[in-house]
Amino acid sequence: MIDKYSSGPLAVGRSGVSRMAVNPDGLLSREELIAAWKTPEQGEGSDGNRTAPKRVVVRVDGYVSDQHDINGSQGFPCAMVQVIYRVGGFTREVLVDAVNQSALVVWAETVEVKSIWDKRRIARLAAFEFDEESAPVLPCISQDIACAISAWHDGDTGAADARWLDMIAIDATTDTLEISTHVVPNGARGVRFLNGLTTAFVPVRLANLAQFIVFATGPNGGFIESVDNGLTDQSTIAVPVCAKMLSIAFPLGTLATCASPVWLEWIMAPATVGNGL
């Protein structure tokens, strides 16, 4: 971890790459720190060592590098980055998918970026029940990740646009409903339903089929909002302040009509122009 009061150079550069790979025995490669940053300036602290926070842009890129999985097709990307940032003694973590170039803006004194596996995604893909006509969607076996960190004084004022996919699955049922539950990721500003597809290539519009979409502060209560505003597959739902859990209910049997896994797309930063704030 970074010592934000250290005057020495960081052991990890402000940009780096990592190849996440699965070995023949199915074991995941080690997660690693690939980039780090700390503000070089000192603030007006009485101890003379307090650092001044900066607007920091973490840019991430990557792609699935294995040529095929055991089905002969490219595996689904399951590696991502974990951005750990600190300001004023407060530490926060944000997850970002690492398959297309994206950017996360944070106000921080120190930043660390780790390449990690999305173990929730891997487990949900493994549990998905495919019918006999559909080829299973398997996690990738190798994925390359690149990251670069820059601060305001470096001139990086580009748009912030970072995202993370979260798989919809059946976590609970009632006599008439199947319910998918999701922890709202740190930094999420919005969430969007991605359509499913039947074996006959008919779209399954999950946003339209949802019986309820509820945000709460925790798994056992703390209701914040129930969303019901004519959702479509292009709708982006604003995540309420303080929301920690999202529960989505569909009519019983809805997810079984989907030939492949179905997803939520968490928007980790607003897609804007200018300074990205």
N, C-alpha and C positions, 0 to 999 in steps of 0.2 A: 504494500500500500504506500501511497505518497505521504511523505512528511511535509506538510505545507509550510512549516517553519524552517525547513532545511535550506541552507544557502548553496548547497552543492548541486551539481547537475543531476537530472533525472536519469535513471538507468534504462528507461524506455523512451524511444523517440516520440515525436509528435505525430508521426505517421508510421504505419506498419502494415504488414500483411500476415495472414494466417491461412493454412490449409487444414480444414477440419475433415477428418477421414475416419471411416469405419473399417476396422481390420477384418480379416477373413473369419474371425471367431465372433463377429458381431459387436465387439467392444468399441465404444466411442473414444475418439481421440481426446487428449487432455485439453481442457479449456485453458486459455492463456491470455495474459495481458499483452495487448498489441500496440497500444498507444497511450500516452499520458501527457499532461500539461499542468503547469501551475503558473500563477501570475508572477511576473518578475518584479512587480512594483510593491512597495511597502506603503501602507496607509498610515493614518495618524493615531496609531494605538499608543497607549501610555508605555507599553513594554517595547515599543519600537520595532516589533516583529509582525504586527498584523498586516495581512495582505489585502490588497484592494481588489474587489471582485471585478470581473470583466465579462462582457458579452462574448460567449464562446460558441463557435459553430463546429459541430462534429459531423463530418461528411463520411458516409459509408457507401461502399460499393461491393459487389460480389456477384458470383455466378456459380451454378452447379457445374463442377468440373469433371465428374465421372461421365463417361460416354454412354453407359447403359447400366440398368439394374438387372436383376435376375429375369425380368420379363422382357428384356431387350429394349426397354425405353428408359428415358432419363428419369432419375428419382426425383421425388418432390423435395424442394429445399427445406431443410430443418435446422440449419445453422443460422445464428444471428449474433448481434452484439449487445452487450450490456454496458450502458453508459452510467458510470458512477460519478456523481459530482457533489462538491461540497461548497457551502457558502455560510459564513457566520457560525460555524460549528454544526450546521445542519447537513445531513447526508441523504441523498436521494438516488434511486436507481431507475433507469428507463431502458426498456427493451426495444430494439429496432431490427426489423428484418434486413437481411444482407443479401439481396438478390438484384436490386436495381439501385442506382445512385439516389441517395436520399440525404437529408440534412436535418439535424436536431439542434435547436438553439437553446442554450442554458446560460444563466447568469451565475458565475461560479468563481471560486478561488483556485480550485483544483479539479481536474477531470481525469478519469481513467476509463479506458475502453477495453473490454474483454471479449474475446470470441467465445461463444458458448453454444451448447445444443439446446434446442427447444424440446425438452423432455416431455412436456405436456402434448405437443404436436405429434411427437413420435408415438407416444402411448395411444393417442386417440386414432391415429392412422392405423395402428396395429389392431385396434378393437373394432374398426368399421367392418360391417358385414356386407361383402360384395355378393351379388347374385352370380349365377353360373355364366352369364353372358358378359360379365364385366371383368376386365383385368384389374387386379389389386393395384392401388396406388401405394407405392413403397417410399420410405424416406430415402433421400440421396445417400450415396456412399462416400462422396467427396465434394466439398464446397470450398471455394476460395473466397476470402474476405479481405478487403482493404479498408483502411480508415485513416483519415487525416483530421487533425485538430488545428483550428486557427482562432485567434481572438480578434476583437474589434480593431486593434491597432495594426493588424495584418491586412486590413482592407476587405475582409470577407463579409459582405453585406447582402448576400444572396438570400433567396426565399428559403423558408423553413418548411420542409415537407417530409415527415418520417412516418412510417407505418409498420403495423404488425398484424399478421393473420392469426386468427384464433378459430379453431375448428368447432363447429356446432355438433353436439352429440346428446344422447339421452342420458341425463344424470338422475332423473326421477320421473315417475309416472303417477297419474291418477286414473280413475275409471275412463276418462275421456281425453286426457291430455298427456303429452310428453314434454318434459321440461329440460332445457339446457341452461346450465349456470356458468357464469364467467366472472373471474376476478377482473375488475377494471384496472388495466395497467397504469402505473404511474405516468403522468404526463399526457394521458389520453384526452383529447379535446372533442373527438367525435367518433362515431362508429357507423359502419355501413354494412347492410346485408348483401352478400353475393349470391346470385341465383344458383340453384342446383339444376340438374339435368336428369331426365329419366332415360331408361335404356332405349326409348323410342326417340330420343333427342328432342324431347319437349321440355321447355324451361319450367322449373319449379320456383315460383316467385315467393321466396320464404318471407319477405317483409309483408307481403299481402296476406299470407296465411297465418301469421302470428296471432294468437288469441290474446296474449298480453306480453308487454315488454316493460319490465319494472326495474328501476334503479333503487338501490338501498345502500345504507352505510355498512351493512354486514350481512352474513349468511342467515342470521336469525331475526332480522327485523331492521328497523331504522328506515322505513319507507321514505323515499324522496320524490319519485316521479313515476307515473304510469304514462307511457307514450302511446298515443292513438291519434294520429293526424293524417290519415290517408297515405300511409307509407307506400313507396314503390321501390323497385330494385335500384333506383338512382338516388334515393333519399340518404342524406347524412343526418344522423341524430346527434344533437349536441349532448355531451356528457355533463350532467349537473355537477356543480361544485360539491365536494364531500362524498360523491358516489364511490363506493368500493366494490359493489357487487351488481351484476346484471343477470336477471332471470328472464328467459324467453320460453313461452309455452306455445306449442303447436297442437292441432288435432292429432289424436293418437293414430300412428301409422304414417304421418307425413314424411319423416326422414327415411322411412323404408322405401318410399317411391323414388328416392334419389339414387342414381347409379354410381355416383362417386361422392367423396366427402364434400361437405358444404361449409362455408366459412363466413365469419365476421371479419371485417377489416377495421382495425382500430387506427384512427388517425392521431398520431402522436404530436403533431404540431400543425398549425393552420397553413394551408397552401396559399401563401400570399406573395406579393411582389414587394420590392423595396428591401427594407431591413429585416423582413421575415418575422416581425413581432406582432 
